[in-house]
Amino acid sequence: MTLGPLEYVMVAFEGNRFSGQIITALRDAQEKGIIRVIDLLVIKKDEQGNVMALELSDLSEEEARPFSFLAGGLLSIFEPDDVEATAEQMPNNSAAGLLMLIEDTWAIPLKEAILNAGAVARAGGLVAPELVESIEAEIAAEAAK
């Protein structure tokens, strides 16, 4: 089985501003076959900086309900070091943080074509958020012309 490109995404919410909108978009993308969520942790960081990482099975029924579309399909890939590195990037008093490992399933046919052509598909990486913002601004400026 060919695995699509993998990327990890960390999302943190200072205070308690989690609305569930992200979960809806994540579910929609997975249902369309664009991505597959491989692993997901909910991370909480209190005002003193104490960190708690929770898998879906650790959440209350109410907390886990929005994630029900992922039930049974997650692997336990993340290690304590991943949680620690993520928590360092989160502000204190973060009511919710998501650490996700996502497979870009849309790219599997492209990866297979590359491999079938005798080429080598090398791992890429995430583009720095600052660069993404710059590119977005450039695209918006071009579109406004």
Legacy VTK file of the C-alpha trace (Angstrom):
# vtk DataFile Version 3.0
C-alpha trace
ASCII
DATASET POLYDATA
POINTS 145 float
0.000 0.000 0.000
1.320 3.413 -0.937
1.096 5.994 1.800
0.478 9.589 0.789
2.651 12.438 2.058
2.360 12.962 5.799
2.340 16.211 7.676
1.725 17.150 11.235
-0.317 20.141 12.259
-0.493 21.817 15.641
-3.407 24.112 16.446
-3.703 25.906 19.795
-6.410 28.130 21.233
-5.497 30.671 23.873
-8.207 30.740 26.505
-11.374 28.894 25.538
-12.242 29.885 21.974
-12.588 26.448 20.396
-15.788 26.512 18.335
-15.623 23.175 16.557
-15.389 24.794 13.116
-11.994 23.169 12.559
-13.373 19.717 13.344
-16.151 20.221 10.781
-13.624 21.167 8.088
-11.399 18.233 9.065
-14.325 15.795 8.892
-15.421 17.182 5.511
-11.907 16.835 4.060
-11.601 13.261 5.324
-15.078 12.306 4.027
-14.119 13.679 0.583
-10.993 11.498 0.603
-8.634 14.489 0.435
-6.904 13.591 3.692
-6.851 10.865 6.291
-6.215 11.649 9.933
-3.621 9.127 11.127
-3.289 10.308 14.724
-4.743 13.070 16.854
-4.117 14.226 20.400
-5.949 16.868 22.392
-3.507 18.863 24.474
-4.449 21.112 27.361
-2.070 23.566 29.009
-3.120 25.359 32.180
-2.146 28.825 33.407
0.924 27.434 35.185
2.104 25.638 32.035
1.140 22.128 33.169
0.411 19.955 30.142
-2.082 17.145 29.713
-2.210 15.130 26.468
-5.345 13.148 25.812
-6.245 10.577 23.204
-9.856 10.381 22.076
-10.447 7.462 24.427
-9.386 9.717 27.338
-12.000 12.390 26.577
-15.434 12.558 28.143
-18.321 11.478 25.941
-19.252 15.125 25.371
-15.666 16.165 24.528
-15.205 13.193 22.162
-18.503 13.602 20.286
-17.158 16.049 17.629
-14.345 13.581 16.866
-16.622 10.546 16.431
-15.844 10.360 12.696
-12.285 9.361 13.668
-13.285 6.585 16.070
-11.409 3.361 15.418
-9.268 4.802 12.634
-6.430 6.408 14.556
-2.988 4.971 15.170
-0.938 5.858 18.244
2.035 7.412 16.486
2.827 10.427 18.650
5.400 10.024 21.399
5.852 12.003 24.635
8.594 14.049 22.903
6.042 15.157 20.287
3.676 16.307 23.008
6.477 18.173 24.777
7.610 19.933 21.593
4.030 20.900 20.769
3.286 22.149 24.267
6.356 24.402 24.153
4.735 26.234 21.225
1.375 26.619 22.980
0.604 29.583 25.215
-0.289 28.929 28.845
-4.037 28.736 29.485
-4.679 26.972 26.188
-8.013 25.278 26.633
-7.521 23.046 23.623
-4.729 22.112 21.317
-4.766 19.593 18.526
-1.726 17.719 17.345
-2.638 15.902 14.150
-0.785 13.624 11.777
-2.511 13.898 8.406
-1.983 11.837 5.266
-2.516 13.749 2.034
-4.429 10.962 0.290
-5.064 13.126 -2.772
-1.357 12.800 -3.600
-1.167 8.983 -3.600
-1.722 8.659 -7.402
0.959 11.305 -8.003
3.403 9.514 -5.697
2.683 6.172 -7.403
3.232 7.753 -10.851
6.562 9.167 -9.668
7.635 5.771 -8.328
6.389 3.921 -11.446
8.461 6.289 -13.593
11.569 5.144 -11.737
11.963 8.435 -9.919
12.397 8.866 -6.205
9.764 10.632 -4.136
11.617 12.476 -1.400
9.932 13.742 1.725
8.977 17.384 1.667
8.052 19.498 4.612
5.784 22.184 5.840
6.414 25.715 4.659
7.001 28.206 7.480
3.787 30.048 8.457
5.426 33.421 7.765
6.213 32.378 4.195
2.674 31.066 3.688
1.284 34.411 4.876
3.591 36.229 2.473
2.515 34.040 -0.451
-1.161 34.481 0.484
-0.702 38.261 0.515
1.003 38.111 -2.884
-1.803 36.009 -4.368
-4.433 38.344 -2.898
-2.610 41.351 -4.366
-2.497 39.698 -7.804
-6.179 38.792 -7.612
-7.080 42.377 -6.694
-5.435 43.761 -9.860
LINES 1 146
145 0 1 2 3 4 5 6 7 8 9 10 11 12 13 14 15 16 17 18 19 20 21 22 23 24 25 26 27 28 29 30 31 32 33 34 35 36 37 38 39 40 41 42 43 44 45 46 47 48 49 50 51 52 53 54 55 56 57 58 59 60 61 62 63 64 65 66 67 68 69 70 71 72 73 74 75 76 77 78 79 80 81 82 83 84 85 86 87 88 89 90 91 92 93 94 95 96 97 98 99 100 101 102 103 104 105 106 107 108 109 110 111 112 113 114 115 116 117 118 119 120 121 122 123 124 125 126 127 128 129 130 131 132 133 134 135 136 137 138 139 140 141 142 143 144
